[in-house]
């Protein structure tokens, strides 16, 4: 029997207690994005993130600016950007998809706050619905878990190093103890 490859990130359910998150939601294709948002909010609750603010923007093109404003505000540890791009007859889709992806990445790099890319880019509405319904395939939940995992990783990387005692001072103190033990 062949083992099914997992698409889930290694740390599937990070501990988000004490973290503050913003969910930025595009209103274009609202039925789909609402499914993503429900998945994201449920996942945040499951991870213990209690401080969650949800804001709306008109479409995916507007996600980067709002995500950057949220990230730069100092009020959030993680941002989850949600949208749904469904390819139409024109090449509008290409421009918005590239701009949204690059803009969200830039918002994260410019601010140092993780911004998860929860934007569907699909050719058919049924593909978008399949990825936004409740359950293991919900991409909003996946984006929320990625945002929290990144917030925790950054917290570890930014934690000041514990001052380490030098080897020589450790050895000195050990020999002092040994000496004391030897003397009455
Ligand atoms: C204009 C447009 C189109 C054609 N398609 C989508 C889409 O599939 N998903 C989405 O989130 N937004 C779409 N938009 C709206 C743009 O993102 C944006 O809101 C407008 O171009 C106004 O700047």
Backbone and ligand atoms as CSV (ligand in chain L), in Angstrom:
chain,resi,resn,atom,element,x,y,z
A,1,UNK,N,N,0.844,-1.197,0.000
A,1,UNK,CA,C,0.000,0.000,0.000
A,1,UNK,C,C,0.886,1.258,0.000
A,2,UNK,N,N,0.610,2.209,-0.864
A,2,UNK,CA,C,1.438,3.420,-0.882
A,2,UNK,C,C,0.960,4.391,0.199
A,3,UNK,N,N,1.941,4.985,0.876
A,3,UNK,CA,C,1.615,5.924,1.937
A,3,UNK,C,C,1.207,7.256,1.316
A,4,UNK,N,N,0.110,7.847,1.798
A,4,UNK,CA,C,-0.352,9.127,1.252
A,4,UNK,C,C,0.582,10.245,1.721
A,5,UNK,N,N,1.099,11.006,0.760
A,5,UNK,CA,C,2.013,12.093,1.136
A,5,UNK,C,C,1.238,13.146,1.914
A,6,UNK,N,N,1.862,13.647,3.004
A,6,UNK,CA,C,1.172,14.669,3.786
A,6,UNK,C,C,1.544,16.063,3.297
A,7,UNK,N,N,0.544,16.926,3.218
A,7,UNK,CA,C,0.801,18.301,2.799
A,7,UNK,C,C,0.874,19.205,4.021
A,8,UNK,N,N,0.519,18.627,5.167
A,8,UNK,CA,C,0.465,19.422,6.396
A,8,UNK,C,C,1.868,19.777,6.877
A,9,UNK,N,N,2.034,20.996,7.345
A,9,UNK,CA,C,3.327,21.408,7.885
A,9,UNK,C,C,3.659,20.522,9.084
A,10,UNK,N,N,4.965,20.313,9.371
A,10,UNK,CA,C,5.353,19.407,10.451
A,10,UNK,C,C,4.689,19.731,11.793
A,11,UNK,N,N,4.702,21.034,12.167
A,11,UNK,CA,C,4.074,21.370,13.447
A,11,UNK,C,C,2.625,21.715,13.150
A,12,UNK,N,N,1.778,20.691,13.148
A,12,UNK,CA,C,0.413,20.869,12.674
A,12,UNK,C,C,-0.438,21.722,13.602
A,13,UNK,N,N,-0.151,21.667,14.902
A,13,UNK,CA,C,-0.992,22.442,15.822
A,13,UNK,C,C,-0.129,23.147,16.857
A,14,UNK,N,N,0.465,24.275,16.459
A,14,UNK,CA,C,1.328,24.992,17.392
A,14,UNK,C,C,0.531,25.593,18.547
A,15,UNK,N,N,1.244,25.871,19.641
A,15,UNK,CA,C,0.607,26.442,20.831
A,15,UNK,C,C,0.587,27.966,20.701
A,16,UNK,N,N,-0.593,28.525,20.461
A,16,UNK,CA,C,-0.694,29.966,20.217
A,16,UNK,C,C,-1.167,30.764,21.416
A,17,UNK,N,N,-1.136,30.149,22.596
A,17,UNK,CA,C,-1.638,30.875,23.781
A,17,UNK,C,C,-0.828,32.149,23.999
A,18,UNK,N,N,-1.536,33.248,24.229
A,18,UNK,CA,C,-0.867,34.528,24.490
A,18,UNK,C,C,-0.576,35.317,23.220
A,19,UNK,N,N,-0.786,34.713,22.043
A,19,UNK,CA,C,-0.513,35.449,20.797
A,19,UNK,C,C,-1.744,36.266,20.376
A,20,UNK,N,N,-1.470,37.321,19.614
A,20,UNK,CA,C,-2.548,38.186,19.105
A,20,UNK,C,C,-2.518,38.130,17.571
A,21,UNK,N,N,-3.684,37.881,16.996
A,21,UNK,CA,C,-3.727,37.701,15.533
A,21,UNK,C,C,-4.743,38.628,14.885
A,22,UNK,N,N,-4.433,39.023,13.641
A,22,UNK,CA,C,-5.403,39.755,12.815
A,22,UNK,C,C,-5.723,38.902,11.592
A,23,UNK,N,N,-6.998,38.834,11.259
A,23,UNK,CA,C,-7.430,38.148,10.039
A,23,UNK,C,C,-7.902,39.236,9.077
A,24,UNK,N,N,-7.248,39.332,7.926
A,24,UNK,CA,C,-7.628,40.330,6.922
A,24,UNK,C,C,-8.343,39.582,5.797
A,25,UNK,N,N,-9.583,39.976,5.552
A,25,UNK,CA,C,-10.499,39.195,4.726
A,25,UNK,C,C,-10.924,40.002,3.495
A,26,UNK,N,N,-10.687,39.468,2.303
A,26,UNK,CA,C,-11.186,40.145,1.087
A,26,UNK,C,C,-12.659,39.826,0.922
A,27,UNK,N,N,-13.424,40.820,0.421
A,27,UNK,CA,C,-14.872,40.624,0.269
A,27,UNK,C,C,-15.268,40.105,-1.118
A,28,UNK,N,N,-14.335,40.124,-2.057
A,28,UNK,CA,C,-14.619,39.572,-3.387
A,28,UNK,C,C,-14.743,38.054,-3.237
A,29,UNK,N,N,-15.680,37.427,-3.901
A,29,UNK,CA,C,-15.954,35.990,-3.724
A,29,UNK,C,C,-16.214,35.686,-2.243
A,30,UNK,N,N,-17.104,36.491,-1.676
A,30,UNK,CA,C,-17.319,36.462,-0.215
A,30,UNK,C,C,-17.718,35.088,0.330
A,31,UNK,N,N,-18.480,34.332,-0.438
A,31,UNK,CA,C,-18.920,33.022,0.071
A,31,UNK,C,C,-17.702,32.125,0.358
A,32,UNK,N,N,-16.760,32.169,-0.575
A,32,UNK,CA,C,-15.545,31.357,-0.415
A,32,UNK,C,C,-14.698,31.898,0.733
A,33,UNK,N,N,-14.501,33.212,0.744
A,33,UNK,CA,C,-13.606,33.788,1.765
A,33,UNK,C,C,-14.213,33.628,3.165
A,34,UNK,N,N,-15.529,33.664,3.258
A,34,UNK,CA,C,-16.146,33.437,4.573
A,34,UNK,C,C,-15.828,32.024,5.087
A,35,UNK,N,N,-15.783,31.065,4.179
A,35,UNK,CA,C,-15.406,29.693,4.557
A,35,UNK,C,C,-13.960,29.638,5.040
A,36,UNK,N,N,-13.092,30.373,4.357
A,36,UNK,CA,C,-11.680,30.428,4.769
A,36,UNK,C,C,-11.569,31.076,6.144
A,37,UNK,N,N,-12.336,32.155,6.328
A,37,UNK,CA,C,-12.264,32.894,7.593
A,37,UNK,C,C,-12.787,32.037,8.759
A,38,UNK,N,N,-13.857,31.291,8.512
A,38,UNK,CA,C,-14.372,30.414,9.578
A,38,UNK,C,C,-13.316,29.373,9.943
A,39,UNK,N,N,-12.664,28.821,8.925
A,39,UNK,CA,C,-11.610,27.825,9.173
A,39,UNK,C,C,-10.454,28.439,9.947
A,40,UNK,N,N,-10.055,29.657,9.557
A,40,UNK,CA,C,-8.936,30.328,10.224
A,40,UNK,C,C,-9.285,30.627,11.680
A,41,UNK,N,N,-10.481,31.136,11.902
A,41,UNK,CA,C,-10.865,31.494,13.280
A,41,UNK,C,C,-10.976,30.250,14.161
A,42,UNK,N,N,-11.510,29.164,13.594
A,42,UNK,CA,C,-11.610,27.918,14.367
A,42,UNK,C,C,-10.214,27.396,14.705
A,43,UNK,N,N,-9.312,27.467,13.743
A,43,UNK,CA,C,-7.942,26.983,13.982
A,43,UNK,C,C,-7.246,27.843,15.040
A,44,UNK,N,N,-7.457,29.151,14.985
A,44,UNK,CA,C,-6.830,30.043,15.978
A,44,UNK,C,C,-7.349,29.696,17.376
A,45,UNK,N,N,-8.649,29.483,17.483
A,45,UNK,CA,C,-9.235,29.119,18.782
A,45,UNK,C,C,-8.634,27.801,19.275
A,46,UNK,N,N,-8.535,26.835,18.351
A,46,UNK,CA,C,-7.975,25.518,18.704
A,46,UNK,C,C,-6.533,25.634,19.209
A,47,UNK,N,N,-5.782,26.592,18.651
A,47,UNK,CA,C,-4.377,26.770,19.058
A,47,UNK,C,C,-4.248,27.634,20.304
A,48,UNK,N,N,-5.376,28.137,20.805
A,48,UNK,CA,C,-5.348,28.918,22.042
A,48,UNK,C,C,-5.176,30.410,21.833
A,49,UNK,N,N,-5.290,30.885,20.574
A,49,UNK,CA,C,-5.166,32.328,20.309
A,49,UNK,C,C,-6.507,32.973,20.644
A,50,UNK,N,N,-6.517,33.795,21.678
A,50,UNK,CA,C,-7.797,34.358,22.122
A,50,UNK,C,C,-8.022,35.771,21.616
A,51,UNK,N,N,-6.936,36.455,21.285
A,51,UNK,CA,C,-7.053,37.832,20.803
A,51,UNK,C,C,-7.057,37.806,19.269
A,52,UNK,N,N,-8.228,37.913,18.661
A,52,UNK,CA,C,-8.337,37.850,17.196
A,52,UNK,C,C,-9.189,39.029,16.707
A,53,UNK,N,N,-8.630,39.810,15.790
A,53,UNK,CA,C,-9.373,40.930,15.199
A,53,UNK,C,C,-9.560,40.630,13.708
A,54,UNK,N,N,-10.788,40.768,13.220
A,54,UNK,CA,C,-11.077,40.501,11.805
A,54,UNK,C,C,-11.382,41.827,11.101
A,55,UNK,N,N,-10.685,42.097,10.007
A,55,UNK,CA,C,-10.968,43.312,9.226
A,55,UNK,C,C,-11.196,42.932,7.765
A,56,UNK,N,N,-11.965,43.762,7.070
A,56,UNK,CA,C,-12.313,43.486,5.674
A,56,UNK,C,C,-11.664,44.468,4.707
A,57,UNK,N,N,-11.357,43.974,3.507
A,57,UNK,CA,C,-10.918,44.835,2.402
A,57,UNK,C,C,-11.738,44.429,1.171
A,58,UNK,N,N,-11.807,45.299,0.148
A,58,UNK,CA,C,-12.675,44.960,-0.989
A,58,UNK,C,C,-12.267,43.671,-1.730
A,59,UNK,N,N,-10.984,43.572,-2.106
A,59,UNK,CA,C,-10.554,42.400,-2.874
A,59,UNK,C,C,-9.136,42.006,-2.515
A,60,UNK,N,N,-8.647,40.946,-3.155
A,60,UNK,CA,C,-7.303,40.442,-2.850
A,60,UNK,C,C,-6.221,41.485,-3.136
A,61,UNK,N,N,-6.488,42.348,-4.112
A,61,UNK,CA,C,-5.504,43.381,-4.448
A,61,UNK,C,C,-5.235,44.291,-3.254
A,62,UNK,N,N,-6.234,44.484,-2.404
A,62,UNK,CA,C,-6.102,45.390,-1.244
A,62,UNK,C,C,-5.514,44.692,-0.007
A,63,UNK,N,N,-5.347,43.386,-0.066
A,63,UNK,CA,C,-4.869,42.673,1.129
A,63,UNK,C,C,-3.503,43.162,1.640
A,64,UNK,N,N,-2.511,43.364,0.738
A,64,UNK,CA,C,-1.181,43.727,1.251
A,64,UNK,C,C,-1.151,45.008,2.077
A,65,UNK,N,N,-1.876,46.035,1.631
A,65,UNK,CA,C,-1.822,47.308,2.361
A,65,UNK,C,C,-2.422,47.150,3.760
A,66,UNK,N,N,-3.571,46.470,3.824
A,66,UNK,CA,C,-4.207,46.285,5.137
A,66,UNK,C,C,-3.365,45.360,6.018
A,67,UNK,N,N,-2.786,44.330,5.413
A,67,UNK,CA,C,-1.941,43.404,6.190
A,67,UNK,C,C,-0.722,44.142,6.734
A,68,UNK,N,N,-0.166,45.014,5.904
A,68,UNK,CA,C,1.017,45.758,6.359
A,68,UNK,C,C,0.652,46.724,7.482
A,69,UNK,N,N,-0.511,47.381,7.338
A,69,UNK,CA,C,-0.939,48.310,8.400
A,69,UNK,C,C,-1.144,47.554,9.712
A,70,UNK,N,N,-1.751,46.385,9.633
A,70,UNK,CA,C,-1.964,45.585,10.849
A,70,UNK,C,C,-0.621,45.151,11.437
A,71,UNK,N,N,0.272,44.708,10.558
A,71,UNK,CA,C,1.578,44.222,11.033
A,71,UNK,C,C,2.396,45.357,11.660
A,72,UNK,N,N,2.325,46.538,11.055
A,72,UNK,CA,C,3.122,47.674,11.542
A,72,UNK,C,C,2.533,48.308,12.798
A,73,UNK,N,N,1.299,47.965,13.125
A,73,UNK,CA,C,0.627,48.616,14.262
A,73,UNK,C,C,1.235,48.218,15.613
A,74,UNK,N,N,1.936,47.100,15.638
A,74,UNK,CA,C,2.485,46.617,16.909
A,74,UNK,C,C,1.435,45.913,17.751
A,75,UNK,N,N,0.239,45.762,17.220
A,75,UNK,CA,C,-0.854,45.154,17.999
A,75,UNK,C,C,-0.974,43.647,17.777
A,76,UNK,N,N,-0.235,43.118,16.783
A,76,UNK,CA,C,-0.432,41.706,16.438
A,76,UNK,C,C,0.894,40.954,16.301
A,77,UNK,N,N,0.848,39.672,16.643
A,77,UNK,CA,C,2.018,38.800,16.473
A,77,UNK,C,C,1.951,38.046,15.154
A,78,UNK,N,N,0.762,37.967,14.575
A,78,UNK,CA,C,0.595,37.194,13.335
A,78,UNK,C,C,-0.589,37.738,12.557
A,79,UNK,N,N,-0.437,37.739,11.227
A,79,UNK,CA,C,-1.515,38.217,10.347
A,79,UNK,C,C,-1.892,37.072,9.404
A,80,UNK,N,N,-3.192,36.894,9.235
A,80,UNK,CA,C,-3.670,35.867,8.298
A,80,UNK,C,C,-4.440,36.599,7.196
A,81,UNK,N,N,-3.917,36.561,5.981
A,81,UNK,CA,C,-4.557,37.252,4.854
A,81,UNK,C,C,-5.362,36.237,4.038
A,82,UNK,N,N,-6.641,36.542,3.832
A,82,UNK,CA,C,-7.523,35.582,3.165
A,82,UNK,C,C,-8.202,36.201,1.945
A,83,UNK,N,N,-8.218,35.461,0.868
A,83,UNK,CA,C,-8.889,35.922,-0.346
A,83,UNK,C,C,-9.113,34.754,-1.284
A,84,UNK,N,N,-9.858,35.015,-2.344
A,84,UNK,CA,C,-10.117,33.966,-3.340
A,84,UNK,C,C,-10.077,34.574,-4.732
A,85,UNK,N,N,-9.136,34.110,-5.512
A,85,UNK,CA,C,-9.029,34.566,-6.896
A,85,UNK,C,C,-9.465,33.425,-7.799
A,86,UNK,N,N,-10.508,33.687,-8.577
A,86,UNK,CA,C,-10.990,32.659,-9.490
A,86,UNK,C,C,-10.775,33.176,-10.904
A,87,UNK,N,N,-9.997,32.411,-11.661
A,87,UNK,CA,C,-9.594,32.867,-12.996
A,87,UNK,C,C,-10.817,33.156,-13.882
A,88,UNK,N,N,-10.817,34.307,-14.511
A,88,UNK,CA,C,-11.920,34.666,-15.417
A,88,UNK,C,C,-11.458,34.609,-16.857
A,89,UNK,N,N,-12.142,35.366,-17.716
A,89,UNK,CA,C,-11.808,35.337,-19.146
A,89,UNK,C,C,-10.648,36.279,-19.489
A,90,UNK,N,N,-10.347,37.197,-18.591
A,90,UNK,CA,C,-9.268,38.151,-18.880
A,90,UNK,C,C,-8.031,37.799,-18.047
A,91,UNK,N,N,-6.971,38.572,-18.248
A,91,UNK,CA,C,-5.754,38.277,-17.469
A,91,UNK,C,C,-5.665,39.110,-16.176
A,92,UNK,N,N,-6.802,39.680,-15.766
A,92,UNK,CA,C,-6.862,40.446,-14.522
A,92,UNK,C,C,-6.360,39.595,-13.341
A,93,UNK,N,N,-6.775,38.357,-13.354
A,93,UNK,CA,C,-6.426,37.385,-12.310
A,93,UNK,C,C,-4.918,37.314,-12.077
A,94,UNK,N,N,-4.176,37.245,-13.197
A,94,UNK,CA,C,-2.712,37.111,-13.091
A,94,UNK,C,C,-2.114,38.294,-12.333
A,95,UNK,N,N,-2.563,39.491,-12.699
A,95,UNK,CA,C,-2.009,40.690,-12.059
A,95,UNK,C,C,-2.315,40.702,-10.563
A,96,UNK,N,N,-3.574,40.413,-10.249
A,96,UNK,CA,C,-3.955,40.480,-8.824
A,96,UNK,C,C,-3.238,39.383,-8.032
A,97,UNK,N,N,-3.159,38.182,-8.583
A,97,UNK,CA,C,-2.518,37.067,-7.867
A,97,UNK,C,C,-1.056,37.393,-7.568
A,98,UNK,N,N,-0.344,37.849,-8.570
A,98,UNK,CA,C,1.092,38.165,-8.365
A,98,UNK,C,C,1.274,39.321,-7.391
A,99,UNK,N,N,0.437,40.345,-7.560
A,99,UNK,CA,C,0.564,41.525,-6.702
A,99,UNK,C,C,0.236,41.175,-5.256
A,100,UNK,N,N,-0.803,40.379,-5.070
A,100,UNK,CA,C,-1.198,40.006,-3.694
A,100,UNK,C,C,-0.101,39.174,-3.042
A,101,UNK,N,N,0.419,38.193,-3.764
A,101,UNK,CA,C,1.456,37.325,-3.179
A,101,UNK,C,C,2.709,38.136,-2.833
A,102,UNK,N,N,3.165,38.941,-3.793
A,102,UNK,CA,C,4.385,39.722,-3.553
A,102,UNK,C,C,4.157,40.760,-2.455
A,103,UNK,N,N,2.987,41.384,-2.475
A,103,UNK,CA,C,2.699,42.427,-1.477
A,103,UNK,C,C,2.606,41.862,-0.070
A,104,UNK,N,N,2.017,40.701,0.066
A,104,UNK,CA,C,1.898,40.099,1.411
A,104,UNK,C,C,3.266,39.664,1.919
A,105,UNK,N,N,4.071,39.121,1.020
A,105,UNK,CA,C,5.438,38.750,1.421
A,105,UNK,C,C,6.208,39.996,1.866
A,106,UNK,N,N,6.032,41.074,1.106
A,106,UNK,CA,C,6.740,42.322,1.449
A,106,UNK,C,C,6.273,42.881,2.783
A,107,UNK,N,N,4.970,42.792,3.028
A,107,UNK,CA,C,4.438,43.286,4.306
A,107,UNK,C,C,5.125,42.555,5.467
A,108,UNK,N,N,5.318,41.256,5.305
A,108,UNK,CA,C,5.978,40.476,6.359
A,108,UNK,C,C,7.454,40.860,6.485
A,109,UNK,N,N,8.138,40.949,5.339
A,109,UNK,CA,C,9.577,41.245,5.382
A,109,UNK,C,C,9.847,42.662,5.885
A,110,UNK,N,N,8.987,43.600,5.508
A,110,UNK,CA,C,9.196,44.994,5.930
A,110,UNK,C,C,8.932,45.192,7.420
A,111,UNK,N,N,8.007,44.422,7.969
A,111,UNK,CA,C,7.609,44.658,9.365
A,111,UNK,C,C,8.189,43.634,10.339
A,112,UNK,N,N,8.589,42.478,9.823
A,112,UNK,CA,C,9.068,41.422,10.723
A,112,UNK,C,C,7.941,40.662,11.396
A,113,UNK,N,N,6.712,40.911,10.970
A,113,UNK,CA,C,5.560,40.191,11.536
A,113,UNK,C,C,5.087,39.181,10.481
A,114,UNK,N,N,4.900,37.918,10.860
A,114,UNK,CA,C,4.483,36.938,9.856
A,114,UNK,C,C,3.117,37.241,9.259
A,115,UNK,N,N,3.044,37.139,7.950
A,115,UNK,CA,C,1.779,37.330,7.220
A,115,UNK,C,C,1.547,36.053,6.410
A,116,UNK,N,N,0.527,35.313,6.757
A,116,UNK,CA,C,0.275,34.055,6.043
A,116,UNK,C,C,-0.526,34.314,4.783
A,117,UNK,N,N,-0.214,33.555,3.746
A,117,UNK,CA,C,-0.844,33.706,2.427
A,117,UNK,C,C,-2.014,32.733,2.308
A,118,UNK,N,N,-3.170,33.198,2.729
A,118,UNK,CA,C,-4.370,32.359,2.649
A,118,UNK,C,C,-5.240,32.785,1.487
A,119,UNK,N,N,-4.618,32.913,0.333
A,119,UNK,CA,C,-5.351,33.373,-0.857
A,119,UNK,C,C,-5.440,32.218,-1.856
A,120,UNK,N,N,-6.650,31.826,-2.176
A,120,UNK,CA,C,-6.835,30.757,-3.156
A,120,UNK,C,C,-6.638,31.325,-4.552
A,121,UNK,N,N,-5.945,30.578,-5.391
A,121,UNK,CA,C,-5.801,30.978,-6.799
A,121,UNK,C,C,-6.210,29.758,-7.629
A,122,UNK,N,N,-7.438,29.775,-8.067
A,122,UNK,CA,C,-7.986,28.582,-8.724
A,122,UNK,C,C,-8.635,28.953,-10.061
A,123,UNK,N,N,-8.913,27.932,-10.848
A,123,UNK,CA,C,-9.541,28.194,-12.146
A,123,UNK,C,C,-11.062,28.009,-12.095
A,124,UNK,N,N,-11.530,27.200,-11.163
A,124,UNK,CA,C,-12.973,26.918,-11.089
A,124,UNK,C,C,-13.528,27.216,-9.696
A,125,UNK,N,N,-14.767,27.714,-9.665
A,125,UNK,CA,C,-15.399,28.024,-8.381
A,125,UNK,C,C,-15.490,26.779,-7.490
A,126,UNK,N,N,-15.712,25.598,-8.103
A,126,UNK,CA,C,-15.840,24.391,-7.278
A,126,UNK,C,C,-14.512,24.053,-6.556
A,127,UNK,N,N,-13.380,24.410,-7.170
A,127,UNK,CA,C,-12.078,24.193,-6.506
A,127,UNK,C,C,-11.967,25.102,-5.285
A,128,UNK,N,N,-12.468,26.319,-5.440
A,128,UNK,CA,C,-12.421,27.273,-4.325
A,128,UNK,C,C,-13.321,26.793,-3.186
A,129,UNK,N,N,-14.494,26.292,-3.541
A,129,UNK,CA,C,-15.429,25.826,-2.497
A,129,UNK,C,C,-14.849,24.612,-1.766
A,130,UNK,N,N,-14.197,23.713,-2.511
A,130,UNK,CA,C,-13.612,22.515,-1.886
A,130,UNK,C,C,-12.529,22.884,-0.871
A,131,UNK,N,N,-11.838,24.000,-1.119
A,131,UNK,CA,C,-10.731,24.402,-0.232
A,131,UNK,C,C,-11.164,25.356,0.876
A,132,UNK,N,N,-12.440,25.696,0.855
A,132,UNK,CA,C,-12.910,26.655,1.866
A,132,UNK,C,C,-13.999,26.068,2.762
A,133,UNK,N,N,-14.390,24.828,2.500
A,133,UNK,CA,C,-15.418,24.237,3.369
A,133,UNK,C,C,-14.767,23.720,4.655
A,134,UNK,N,N,-15.575,23.505,5.704
A,134,UNK,CA,C,-15.000,23.009,6.959
A,134,UNK,C,C,-14.332,21.651,6.737
A,135,UNK,N,N,-13.263,21.411,7.478
A,135,UNK,CA,C,-12.586,20.111,7.357
A,135,UNK,C,C,-11.104,20.253,7.116
A,136,UNK,N,N,-10.432,19.120,6.880
A,136,UNK,CA,C,-8.960,19.124,6.795
A,136,UNK,C,C,-8.402,19.875,5.587
A,137,UNK,N,N,-9.226,20.133,4.567
A,137,UNK,CA,C,-8.706,20.815,3.375
A,137,UNK,C,C,-8.895,22.323,3.411
A,138,UNK,N,N,-9.403,22.832,4.532
A,138,UNK,CA,C,-9.670,24.274,4.608
A,138,UNK,C,C,-8.351,25.069,4.630
A,139,UNK,N,N,-8.175,25.907,3.622
A,139,UNK,CA,C,-6.897,26.626,3.484
A,139,UNK,C,C,-6.795,27.828,4.412
A,140,UNK,N,N,-7.925,28.276,4.929
A,140,UNK,CA,C,-7.875,29.358,5.921
A,140,UNK,C,C,-7.263,28.843,7.214
A,141,UNK,N,N,-7.664,27.642,7.604
A,141,UNK,CA,C,-7.110,27.018,8.810
A,141,UNK,C,C,-5.611,26.783,8.631
A,142,UNK,N,N,-5.241,26.323,7.441
A,142,UNK,CA,C,-3.821,26.066,7.155
A,142,UNK,C,C,-3.009,27.360,7.276
A,143,UNK,N,N,-3.550,28.446,6.733
A,143,UNK,CA,C,-2.850,29.735,6.798
A,143,UNK,C,C,-2.728,30.200,8.253
A,144,UNK,N,N,-3.774,30.007,9.043
A,144,UNK,CA,C,-3.729,30.418,10.459
A,144,UNK,C,C,-2.649,29.641,11.202
A,145,UNK,N,N,-2.545,28.338,10.923
A,145,UNK,CA,C,-1.518,27.521,11.595
A,145,UNK,C,C,-0.117,27.957,11.171
A,146,UNK,N,N,0.033,28.318,9.895
A,146,UNK,CA,C,1.346,28.784,9.421
A,146,UNK,C,C,1.722,30.099,10.099
A,147,UNK,N,N,0.752,31.002,10.232
A,147,UNK,CA,C,1.028,32.310,10.846
A,147,UNK,C,C,1.464,32.135,12.303
A,148,UNK,N,N,0.768,31.268,13.020
A,148,UNK,CA,C,1.103,31.049,14.441
A,148,UNK,C,C,2.455,30.334,14.562
A,149,UNK,N,N,2.690,29.354,13.700
A,149,UNK,CA,C,3.982,28.644,13.735
A,149,UNK,C,C,5.123,29.627,13.497
A,150,UNK,N,N,4.939,30.553,12.558
A,150,UNK,CA,C,5.987,31.540,12.275
A,150,UNK,C,C,6.172,32.511,13.437
A,151,UNK,N,N,5.068,32.911,14.059
A,151,UNK,CA,C,5.183,33.826,15.206
A,151,UNK,C,C,6.010,33.161,16.312
A,152,UNK,N,N,5.795,31.862,16.517
A,152,UNK,CA,C,6.550,31.151,17.561
A,152,UNK,C,C,8.017,30.998,17.168
A,153,UNK,N,N,8.250,30.720,15.891
A,153,UNK,CA,C,9.641,30.588,15.423
A,153,UNK,C,C,10.383,31.906,15.600
A,154,UNK,N,N,9.735,33.001,15.242
A,154,UNK,CA,C,10.386,34.314,15.369
A,154,UNK,C,C,10.635,34.656,16.828
A,155,UNK,N,N,9.712,34.260,17.681
A,155,UNK,CA,C,9.877,34.517,19.114
A,155,UNK,C,C,11.135,33.795,19.623
A,156,UNK,N,N,11.323,32.554,19.178
A,156,UNK,CA,C,12.520,31.797,19.566
A,156,UNK,C,C,13.780,32.464,19.030
A,157,UNK,N,N,13.736,32.877,17.772
A,157,UNK,CA,C,14.931,33.477,17.161
A,157,UNK,C,C,15.302,34.807,17.799
A,158,UNK,N,N,14.286,35.532,18.290
A,158,UNK,CA,C,14.546,36.878,18.833
A,158,UNK,C,C,14.810,36.872,20.322
A,159,UNK,N,N,14.597,35.722,20.959
A,159,UNK,CA,C,14.793,35.654,22.410
A,159,UNK,C,C,16.262,35.945,22.709
A,160,UNK,N,N,16.533,36.853,23.659
A,160,UNK,CA,C,17.940,37.126,23.948
A,160,UNK,C,C,18.640,35.868,24.445
A,161,UNK,N,N,19.907,35.715,24.018
A,161,UNK,CA,C,20.658,34.514,24.445
A,161,UNK,C,C,20.874,34.553,25.935
A,162,UNK,N,N,20.734,33.408,26.562
A,162,UNK,CA,C,21.034,33.300,27.990
A,162,UNK,C,C,22.547,33.440,28.137
A,163,UNK,N,N,23.017,34.271,29.093
A,163,UNK,CA,C,24.475,34.358,29.257
A,163,UNK,C,C,25.024,32.989,29.674
A,164,UNK,N,N,26.034,32.529,28.925
A,164,UNK,CA,C,26.594,31.205,29.232
A,164,UNK,C,C,27.852,31.369,30.041
A,165,UNK,N,N,27.987,30.561,31.075
A,165,UNK,CA,C,29.213,30.613,31.876
A,165,UNK,C,C,30.328,30.008,31.050
A,166,UNK,N,N,31.504,30.659,31.071
A,166,UNK,CA,C,32.609,30.145,30.259
A,166,UNK,C,C,33.069,28.811,30.845
A,167,UNK,N,N,33.684,27.994,29.978
A,167,UNK,CA,C,34.116,26.672,30.419
A,167,UNK,C,C,35.137,26.795,31.537
A,168,UNK,N,N,36.032,27.832,31.391
A,168,UNK,CA,C,37.092,27.960,32.391
A,168,UNK,C,C,36.489,28.287,33.760
A,169,UNK,N,N,35.493,29.205,33.798
A,169,UNK,CA,C,34.921,29.560,35.106
A,169,UNK,C,C,34.154,28.382,35.690
A,170,UNK,N,N,33.541,27.546,34.814
A,170,UNK,CA,C,32.850,26.354,35.318
A,170,UNK,C,C,33.857,25.407,35.948
A,171,UNK,N,N,35.006,25.214,35.223
A,171,UNK,CA,C,36.024,24.302,35.747
A,171,UNK,C,C,36.585,24.812,37.069
A,172,UNK,N,N,36.807,26.179,37.116
A,172,UNK,CA,C,37.366,26.775,38.334
A,172,UNK,C,C,36.436,26.516,39.517
A,173,UNK,N,N,35.130,26.740,39.293
A,173,UNK,CA,C,34.199,26.566,40.401
A,173,UNK,C,C,34.099,25.100,40.801
A,174,UNK,N,N,34.230,24.191,39.804
A,174,UNK,CA,C,34.171,22.765,40.151
A,174,UNK,C,C,35.365,22.374,41.021
A,175,UNK,N,N,36.571,22.895,40.652
A,175,UNK,CA,C,37.750,22.502,41.421
A,175,UNK,C,C,37.695,23.122,42.818
A,176,UNK,N,N,37.087,24.355,42.912
A,176,UNK,CA,C,36.953,24.961,44.237
A,176,UNK,C,C,36.071,24.087,45.128
A,177,UNK,N,N,34.967,23.589,44.560
A,177,UNK,CA,C,34.072,22.715,45.323
A,177,UNK,C,C,34.788,21.447,45.746
A,178,UNK,N,N,35.549,20.902,44.775
A,178,UNK,CA,C,36.271,19.640,45.060
A,178,UNK,C,C,37.259,19.870,46.194
A,179,UNK,N,N,37.930,21.067,46.159
A,179,UNK,CA,C,38.916,21.399,47.185
A,179,UNK,C,C,38.269,21.486,48.547
A,180,UNK,N,N,37.084,22.139,48.552
A,180,UNK,CA,C,36.378,22.304,49.834
A,180,UNK,C,C,36.002,20.955,50.423
A,181,UNK,N,N,35.546,20.094,49.439
A,181,UNK,CA,C,35.111,18.767,49.899
A,181,UNK,C,C,36.278,18.015,50.541
A,182,UNK,N,N,37.482,18.205,49.953
A,182,UNK,CA,C,38.665,17.478,50.431
A,182,UNK,C,C,39.110,17.926,51.812
A,183,UNK,N,N,38.847,19.234,52.164
A,183,UNK,CA,C,39.353,19.756,53.451
A,183,UNK,C,C,38.329,19.575,54.557
A,184,UNK,N,N,38.729,19.352,55.755
A,184,UNK,CA,C,37.767,19.192,56.838
A,184,UNK,C,C,37.142,20.540,57.208
L,1,LIG,C1,C,-11.418,43.033,-10.097
L,1,LIG,C2,C,-11.291,41.707,-9.433
L,1,LIG,C3,C,-11.416,40.535,-10.186
L,1,LIG,C4,C,-11.652,40.529,-11.657
L,1,LIG,N1,N,-11.331,39.321,-9.612
L,1,LIG,C5,C,-11.103,39.242,-8.274
L,1,LIG,C6,C,-11.013,37.980,-7.617
L,1,LIG,O1,O,-11.173,36.912,-8.228
L,1,LIG,N2,N,-10.749,37.977,-6.291
L,1,LIG,C7,C,-10.570,39.123,-5.565
L,1,LIG,O2,O,-10.316,39.038,-4.342
L,1,LIG,N3,N,-10.675,40.320,-6.151
L,1,LIG,C8,C,-10.937,40.426,-7.465
L,1,LIG,N4,N,-11.057,41.643,-8.072
L,1,LIG,C9,C,-11.027,42.865,-7.216
L,1,LIG,C10,C,-9.610,43.360,-6.926
L,1,LIG,O3,O,-8.964,42.540,-5.966
L,1,LIG,C11,C,-9.684,44.803,-6.368
L,1,LIG,O4,O,-10.529,44.841,-5.256
L,1,LIG,C12,C,-10.169,45.799,-7.411
L,1,LIG,O5,O,-9.385,45.721,-8.559
L,1,LIG,C13,C,-10.110,47.236,-6.857
L,1,LIG,O6,O,-8.775,47.611,-6.557
